[in-house]
Amino acid sequence: MSAPASVPTGLPVPRSTRPGHGPARPRPRVPHARPVTAPTPYGLEDLQELTREIAAEVRAGQHEVVVDPDRRWYRLLRSDGFVDVWLISWATEQIAELHDHAGSLGALTVVSGSLTERRWSGPSGLRTRTLRHGRGAGFPLGHVHDVANTAEAPAVSVHAYSPPLSAMSYYDVEEVAGTTGHHRLRRTRTELVEPGQGVG
């Protein structure tokens, strides 16, 4: 006997729709693998894995890289409405100023060279870390950072954002008056990002 029209063929037919069976027992609810933090099916670990995979493609010569001494060079490698993947090169002293990614999660993997990230850590100000060849980082919602190449050799990195960037805000860090060593962020501007145009 064929399955009822309301049940897609090729899938198991629930017990309650099979002839000669009583009502089906309720199935236990399956929780999400991780809490939903943004309007995207990707989590931070997914984005980090994706940037590692694309970084391996770049190292294998599957994507052309151009180093421009005058400005950061970048190319959109993938865009499907849920995630954008960017390839970026950094000549010496090129920097992405202190910014956030609005409502997008993000990740990067360094393909070659090294990048210095300064990230906002609350009243104590900015913390610095160096990301070298093969290393990466994830950017949760609310992450504020700048990224720069402070080394002599050029650097190359792969970045992923989900959902694709729609806006970025830029910041200055200022000391809180009347305190010792306490800082706060001051937003200086917010820019909308056109589809296929945003790189953080």
Beta strands, then each sheet from edge to edge (+ up, - down):
strand 1: 73-79
strand 2: 84-90
strand 3: 95-99
strand 4: 105-112
strand 5: 114-120
strand 6: 126-132
strand 7: 136-139
strand 8: 145-148
strand 9: 155-162
strand 10: 167-175
strand 11: 183-192
sheet 1: 1+ 2- 9+ 4- 7+
sheet 2: 3+ 8- 5+ 6-
sheet 3: 10+ 11-
end
